[in-house]
Amino acid sequence: MKFIATLKNHLENNHLPGRIAQYDMAHGERKTWLENYETPANAKVAATLTLLYPKQDLWYVALMQRVSHEKDRHSGQVSFPGGKVEKSDINLQHTALREAEEELGILSSEVTILGQMTELYIPVSNFLVYPFIGFAAKMPTFNLQPSEVQRVIEAPLSVLLNKQNRKFKDINLPNDIQLKDVPYFDVNGNVVWGATAMMLSEFTAIMDSISNV
């Protein structure tokens, strides 16, 4: 597939828009923090998978809505499959694939990793996240981990690339905290904000770049 080959070549040559693209979907003080980027030495390490797959002749990306947990700072939010590095993981790529299989049932054997995007530090949970882009030749058979995943969100690539789906809204958090004018992706009515939106912003910037090649 020419599209996938072009994307793989683009990532292998490290043509990444990086934090400039992430910055586009950052909120408030987060933007200022990005300008003075520094990851704490005690940050925990995690990896995520941005999976592209075909469905009815269109490209999709797999997202998920997290189950609500009182102790989860990202409770109920939309995210990529992913999680922290375990001692048994061979490398960060293995972490991303393992977590995607555990959370969404995406078989590692059916995923080809195309490359890696720019790492992103998440202050609220003290995680340094390494996002990977993968490709599946056919639509995965999703099998959700009920303790972690409420539902899968199949995001059409065309929706993610449509600039009109980048919007702003107030976000209500626990403890009566409200964030004003938060940038987010409107994915068929699903609000994708925060670190996931920042990673999606870099991903869509990459997609825009290869469409102009």
Secondary structure, 3 states (H helix, E strand, C coil): CHHHHHHHHHHHCCCCCHHHHHHCCCCCHHHHHHHCCCCCCCCEEEEEEEEEEEECCEEEEEEEEECCCCCCCCCCCEECCEEECCCCCCCHHHHHHHHHHHHHCCCHHHCEEEEECCCEEECCCCEEEEEEEEECCCCCCCCCCCCCEEEEEEEEHHHHHCHHHEEEEEEEECCCEEEEEEEEEEECCEEEEHHHHHHHHHHHHHHHHHHCC
